[in-house]
Amino acid sequence: MTNPTPSPKATPPSTHPAIQWFATFAIRFAPLGGSLGILGSFLWNQEWFNALLMFPPTVATTIWAGYSKSFLENIGKRSETWGEHNSNIFANWVEQSARTLARIVTKPEVRYLECQKRDCVYNDIEGYEQRNVLLLRDVFVPLRLTHADYACGPMGSGNLRRTPELLLREDLTIWELLRQVPRRPDYGRMVILAKGGYGKTTLLRHIAYTYCEQTYRKFKVLLKVPVLIYLRRWWNLLAQADAPDLPTLMTDHHIPVLPGGKDITMPVDWAKTLLEQGGALVMVDGFDEVAEAQRTAVSGWLNQQMQWYPKNWFILTSRHDGYNQGYEGKHHFKSTVSVQEFKPEQWQRFIHQWFLCTERGRRADSDRNITTVKSAAEDRANALIAQIEAPERPDLAEMATNPLMLSMLTSWYQFYHTKTLPRYRAELYGSIIKMQLKDRPEAKGVELPLPLKDSRRVLQWLAMAMQANKTL
């Protein structure tokens, strides 16, 4: 039986001779052509000095043209082998990079952080409907913090001697305090107290957004995964005898209500593992919004979570009375700070940022005409600031120290931009109510069930009832 004749081994097709010749020609003579062209230009224009300077490079490129012929012939033969080897290396690198990128993109924290970020991207104000909801990053003004009580647990006289520059200051920022946690763990168990409208919730949203946006590095703080829990949403659940623990609350309740949270599937025990490793910054907002009868149970739940997962950072916000009179087990929190009222430079900065954002939003092609936009925003901001600073209007300057009241002032002025602010607080409140219950709905074509007069009566009775029940 005759063996079949083996077929010759297939060889990869070589480059077309014409293409190969052209490439070799270009490599050899392109430098010469460029140098000759420049030299000829200088000679034509009688620029003798430049021509003299150009003569050595021209000689060098002439030598290259001769040298490169044999060099390229030899290197071309070897390059085929090198090219095959290096292309394999490059292909393996691309494949490995793709796998690494896929692992990064699908990492559980990345999917969660995107959802948490969406929940904090806008400057939403609870209980106050704004005409234009701006991006938080564009209008946020850092709050001034100060220690509420020097004798709060371990933050007492001992730390006062060690870190007086922090304990005595009244212009601390939240990032300065969080930066201290590795050396001063007390700041990892922090209570932030403030009056209503002073920006407690906005501050926590700013922290969460900064971590989610991966811009926390500029503040030189440790990496943490932010978890922002609103007690007004969950206090009734947490007050129950069979309340879920923190990992269950995160997985089954917190993540699903985030924008896009229902569309992601987190690995089993992801939250528990994160907390056990100490990778979370747990921010619990609004203890004063918990019903008085349930505050003991809710504070007990939070204390238990801090005991179970001690490696994590915890921040609680509340109004002063809600925390001081209703929180059981205050020793679990090691530091207490208070939010200070806005200083003039703060509320002026807010007004300028506010009007720059609104002008950019309402003017066509604002990015290309940013100079005009900035000028218009500057004029409107300065006009409002002048009214607030007028000596005959002390109530307006006082209102501007409260971030919520300041937002209402700017919203009112934005809507009635051709008018003068009411002189007194009561008049301004009445104007704001009129804007919210009549003028704005009419401008948007929304039909309300009650006329303005009747709506005001309902609000008056509601305010009286809330004041009587001490819920206002």
C-alpha positions in Angstrom: 0.0 0.0 0.0 1.5 3.3 -1.1 1.6 6.1 1.5 0.0 9.3 0.4 2.4 12.0 -0.6 2.5 14.6 2.2 1.4 18.0 1.2 3.9 20.7 1.5 3.7 22.8 4.7 1.7 25.9 4.1 3.6 29.1 4.4 2.1 32.4 5.2 1.9 34.7 2.3 4.6 37.2 2.1 4.1 40.9 1.6 3.5 42.0 -1.9 6.9 43.0 -3.5 5.6 46.4 -4.6 4.5 47.3 -1.1 7.7 46.0 0.4 9.7 48.0 -2.1 7.7 51.2 -1.4 8.1 50.8 2.4 11.8 50.3 2.1 12.1 53.3 -0.3 10.2 55.5 2.1 12.3 54.5 5.1 15.5 55.1 3.2 14.8 58.3 1.4 12.0 60.1 3.4 14.6 61.7 5.8 16.7 62.7 2.8 13.8 64.3 1.0 12.8 66.3 4.0 16.3 67.6 4.7 16.9 68.4 1.0 13.6 70.3 0.9 14.4 72.4 3.9 18.0 73.1 2.6 16.7 74.1 -0.8 14.1 76.5 0.7 16.9 78.2 2.7 19.1 78.5 -0.4 16.2 79.9 -2.5 15.4 82.6 0.1 19.2 83.3 0.5 19.0 82.4 4.2 22.7 81.4 4.2 23.1 81.0 7.9 20.1 78.6 8.2 21.3 76.8 5.1 24.7 76.3 6.7 23.1 74.8 9.8 21.0 72.5 7.6 24.0 71.1 5.7 25.2 68.5 8.3 21.8 66.9 8.7 21.5 66.6 4.9 24.9 64.9 4.8 23.8 62.5 7.6 20.6 61.6 5.8 22.5 60.9 2.6 24.8 58.5 4.5 21.6 56.9 6.0 20.2 56.3 2.6 23.2 54.2 1.6 23.6 52.5 5.0 19.9 51.6 5.3 19.7 49.5 2.2 21.7 46.5 3.5 20.4 47.1 7.0 16.8 46.9 6.0 17.3 43.8 3.9 18.8 41.9 6.9 16.4 43.3 9.5 13.4 42.4 7.3 14.2 38.7 7.3 14.6 38.7 11.1 11.5 40.9 11.7 9.2 38.2 10.4 10.2 35.9 13.3 10.2 38.7 15.8 6.8 39.9 14.6 5.2 36.5 15.1 6.7 36.1 18.6 5.8 39.6 19.7 2.3 39.5 18.2 1.6 36.5 20.4 2.9 38.3 23.5 0.7 41.4 22.6 -2.4 39.2 22.0 -1.9 37.5 25.4 -1.5 40.9 27.0 -4.7 42.2 25.4 -6.6 39.1 26.5 -5.3 39.4 30.1 -6.1 43.1 30.2 -9.6 42.4 29.0 -10.1 39.8 31.7 -8.8 42.2 34.4 -11.0 45.0 33.2 -14.0 42.7 33.2 -13.3 41.8 36.8 -13.0 45.4 37.8 -16.2 46.5 36.0 -18.2 43.7 37.5 -16.8 44.0 40.9 -19.7 44.1 43.4 -18.6 47.4 45.0 -18.6 49.1 41.6 -22.2 48.2 40.9 -23.3 49.2 44.3 -21.4 52.5 44.3 -23.0 53.5 41.0 -26.5 53.0 42.6 -25.5 54.9 45.8 -24.1 57.7 43.7 -27.3 58.1 41.7 -29.1 58.6 45.0 -26.9 61.5 45.9 -26.2 63.2 42.6 -28.8 66.0 43.0 -29.2 68.7 45.6 -32.6 67.4 46.6 -34.1 69.1 49.7 -36.5 67.0 51.6 -39.9 68.6 52.0 -39.2 71.5 49.7 -39.9 71.3 46.0 -37.4 73.3 44.0 -38.0 74.7 40.6 -34.7 73.5 39.3 -32.9 70.7 41.1 -29.2 71.3 40.7 -26.3 68.9 40.9 -25.0 68.6 44.5 -21.4 68.9 43.5 -22.1 72.2 41.8 -23.7 74.0 44.7 -22.4 72.3 47.8 -20.6 74.5 50.3 -18.5 72.8 53.0 -20.1 73.1 56.4 -18.2 74.4 59.5 -18.1 72.0 62.3 -17.0 72.4 66.0 -16.9 69.9 68.9 -20.1 70.0 70.7 -18.8 68.8 74.1 -15.1 68.5 75.0 -16.0 65.9 77.7 -17.8 63.5 75.4 -16.3 60.1 76.5 -12.7 59.6 75.4 -12.8 63.0 73.6 -12.4 64.7 77.0 -9.5 66.4 78.6 -7.0 63.9 77.6 -7.5 64.5 73.9 -7.9 68.2 74.5 -4.3 68.3 75.6 -3.2 66.2 72.6 -5.2 67.8 69.8 -6.3 71.3 71.0 -6.0 72.6 67.4 -9.0 70.4 66.5 -11.1 70.7 69.7 -11.0 74.4 69.8 -11.6 75.2 66.2 -15.0 76.3 64.9 -14.3 75.8 61.2 -13.5 72.1 60.9 -14.6 70.2 57.8 -15.9 66.7 57.8 -12.9 65.6 55.8 -10.4 66.9 58.4 -12.1 64.8 61.0 -12.3 61.6 58.9 -8.7 62.0 58.0 -7.9 61.7 61.7 -9.6 58.3 62.2 -6.4 56.1 61.8 -4.8 58.1 64.6 -7.9 59.2 66.5 -10.4 56.3 66.2 -12.9 58.3 68.2 -13.8 60.1 65.0 -14.9 56.8 63.5 -17.9 56.9 66.0 -19.2 60.4 65.3 -22.5 62.2 66.0 -23.2 65.3 64.0 -25.8 67.6 65.6 -27.5 70.7 64.0 -30.6 72.7 64.0 -33.2 72.1 61.3 -32.2 73.1 57.9 -28.5 73.3 58.6 -27.5 70.7 56.0 -27.0 67.5 58.0 -28.5 65.3 55.3 -26.8 67.2 52.5 -23.5 66.7 54.2 -23.9 62.9 54.3 -25.0 62.9 50.7 -21.8 64.9 49.9 -19.7 62.3 51.7 -21.4 59.4 50.0 -21.1 61.0 46.5 -17.5 61.9 47.0 -16.7 58.2 47.8 -18.8 56.9 45.0 -17.2 59.3 42.5 -13.7 58.2 43.7 -12.7 61.8 44.5 -12.1 61.1 48.2 -8.4 60.8 47.6 -7.9 64.5 47.3 -9.0 64.7 51.0 -6.4 62.1 52.0 -8.8 59.8 53.8 -9.0 56.0 53.8 -11.1 54.2 51.2 -14.5 53.2 52.5 -17.7 52.0 50.9 -20.4 54.5 51.9 -23.8 53.3 53.1 -26.3 56.1 53.6 -29.4 55.0 55.6 -32.3 57.4 56.1 -34.0 56.6 59.4 -37.2 58.3 58.3 -37.5 55.4 55.9 -36.5 52.5 58.1 -37.1 53.4 61.7 -40.4 51.6 61.9 -38.6 48.4 60.7 -35.6 48.8 63.0 -37.8 49.3 66.0 -39.3 45.8 65.7 -38.2 42.9 67.9 -37.1 40.9 64.9 -35.4 43.8 63.1 -32.9 42.8 60.5 -29.2 43.2 61.2 -27.2 45.7 59.2 -26.1 43.3 56.4 -29.7 42.2 55.9 -30.9 45.8 55.9 -28.3 46.7 53.3 -29.0 43.8 51.0 -32.8 43.4 51.3 -33.9 47.0 51.9 -31.3 49.6 51.3 -29.9 48.5 47.9 -33.3 47.8 46.3 -34.6 51.3 46.9 -31.6 53.0 45.3 -31.9 54.2 41.7 -31.1 51.1 39.7 -30.7 48.9 42.8 -33.3 46.4 41.8 -31.4 45.7 38.5 -28.3 44.5 40.2 -27.7 41.2 42.0 -25.1 41.3 44.7 -23.2 38.2 45.8 -24.4 36.3 48.8 -22.9 37.6 52.0 -21.4 40.6 50.2 -22.6 43.1 52.8 -21.7 40.8 55.7 -18.2 40.3 54.3 -17.7 44.0 53.7 -18.7 44.8 57.3 -16.7 42.1 58.9 -13.6 43.4 57.0 -14.3 47.0 58.2 -14.7 48.4 54.7 -17.8 50.5 55.2 -18.7 54.0 56.2 -22.2 53.7 57.7 -24.0 57.0 57.8 -27.4 57.0 59.6 -29.4 60.2 59.0 -32.1 61.8 61.1 -32.4 60.2 64.5 -34.7 63.1 65.5 -37.1 61.9 62.9 -37.7 58.7 64.7 -41.0 58.6 66.7 -40.2 59.3 70.4 -41.7 56.0 71.5 -39.4 54.1 69.2 -36.1 56.0 69.8 -34.9 53.6 72.5 -35.4 50.6 70.3 -33.7 52.2 67.3 -30.8 53.5 69.3 -30.4 50.0 70.8 -30.4 48.5 67.2 -27.6 50.9 66.1 -25.5 50.3 69.2 -25.8 46.5 68.5 -24.6 47.0 65.0 -21.6 49.0 66.1 -20.7 46.2 68.6 -21.1 43.5 66.0 -19.1 45.3 63.3 -16.6 47.5 65.2 -14.1 47.9 62.4 -16.3 50.2 60.4 -16.9 53.9 60.7 -20.3 55.1 61.9 -21.8 58.6 61.6 -25.2 59.6 63.1 -27.0 62.9 62.4 -29.7 64.4 64.5 -31.1 67.6 65.9 -29.8 68.4 69.4 -32.9 67.6 71.4 -33.7 64.4 69.5 -30.3 63.0 70.3 -29.7 64.4 73.8 -33.1 63.4 75.1 -33.8 60.3 73.1 -30.7 58.3 72.4 -29.9 55.5 74.7 -26.3 54.4 75.0 -24.5 57.6 74.0 -21.2 56.1 75.1 -21.1 54.1 71.9 -20.4 57.3 70.1 -17.0 58.8 70.9 -17.1 62.2 69.4 -19.8 64.8 69.0 -19.7 67.8 66.6 -22.1 70.6 65.8 -22.8 72.3 62.5 -22.2 76.0 62.6 -24.4 78.6 60.8 -23.3 79.9 57.5 -20.9 82.8 57.6 -21.3 85.5 54.9 -18.5 84.0 52.8 -20.4 80.7 52.8 -23.8 81.9 51.8 -22.3 84.3 49.3 -20.4 81.4 47.7 -23.7 79.4 47.6 -25.6 82.2 45.9 -22.8 82.6 43.2 -22.7 78.9 42.6 -26.5 78.6 42.5 -26.9 81.4 39.9 -24.1 80.1 37.7 -25.8 76.7 37.6 -29.2 78.1 36.8 -27.9 80.5 34.2 -26.0 77.7 32.5 -29.2 75.5 32.5 -31.6 78.1 31.1 -29.4 79.6 28.4 -28.9 77.8 25.1 -25.3 76.8 24.1 -24.1 78.0 27.5 -20.7 76.1 27.3 -19.7 78.0 24.1 -20.8 81.3 25.6 -19.6 80.7 29.2 -18.2 84.2 29.5 -21.7 85.7 28.9 -23.3 83.2 31.2 -20.9 83.9 34.0 -21.4 87.6 33.7 -25.2 87.2 33.9 -24.9 84.9 36.9 -22.6 87.3 38.6 -25.0 90.2 38.1 -28.0 88.3 39.5 -26.0 86.9 42.5 -24.7 90.3 43.4 -28.2 91.8 43.2 -29.5 89.2 45.6 -26.5 89.6 48.0 -27.0 93.4 48.0 -30.6 92.9 49.2 -29.7 90.4 51.9 -26.9 92.7 53.2 -29.1 95.8 53.2 -28.9 97.3 56.8 -32.7 97.8 56.9 -33.3 94.0 56.4 -31.6 92.2 59.3 -34.1 89.3 59.1 -32.9 88.5 55.6 -29.2 88.3 56.7 -30.3 86.1 59.6 -32.2 83.8 57.3 -29.2 83.5 55.0 -27.2 81.8 57.8 -29.5 78.8 57.5 -28.8 76.7 54.3 -32.4 75.7 53.9 -33.7 79.2 54.3 -31.0 80.4 51.9 -32.2 77.9 49.3 -35.7 79.2 49.7 -34.5 82.8 49.3 -32.6 82.0 46.1 -35.5 80.0 44.7 -37.9 82.8 45.4 -35.6 85.3 43.8 -35.0 83.1 40.8 -38.8 82.8 40.3 -39.5 86.5 40.8 -36.2 87.7 39.5 -37.5 91.2 38.7 -38.9 91.8 42.2 -37.5 92.9 45.6 -37.4 90.5 48.4 -40.0 91.0 51.1 -38.7 93.0 54.0 -39.8 90.9 56.9 -39.6 87.1 57.6 -43.4 86.7 57.8 -43.8 88.5 54.4 -41.2 86.3 52.9 -42.8 83.1 54.2 -46.1 84.3 52.9 -44.5 85.0 49.5 -42.8 81.5 49.5 -46.1 79.8 50.3 -47.8 81.8 47.5 -45.0 80.8 45.1 -45.4 77.1 46.0 -49.2 76.9 46.2 -50.3 79.3 43.4 -47.7 80.9 41.1 -45.5 77.9 40.3 -48.4 75.5 39.8 -50.1 78.0 37.5 -46.8 78.5 35.6 -46.5 74.8 35.1 -50.2 74.3 34.2 -51.0 72.3 37.3 -54.5 72.6 38.6 -54.7 72.5 42.4 -57.8 71.2 44.3 -58.0 74.2 46.6 -57.5 78.0 46.0 -54.7 79.7 47.7 -56.8 81.1 50.5 -58.1 77.7 51.5 -54.7 76.1 51.2 -53.3 78.6 53.6 -56.0 77.8 56.1 -55.1 74.1 55.9 -51.5 74.9 56.4 -52.3 77.1 59.4 -54.3 74.3 61.1 -51.6 71.8 60.3 -48.9 74.0 61.8 -50.9 74.6 64.9 -51.4 70.8 65.3 -47.8 70.0 64.8 -46.7 72.7 67.3 -49.2 71.4 69.8 -47.8 67.8 69.3 -44.2 69.2 69.3 -43.5 67.7 65.9 -42.8 71.1 64.2 
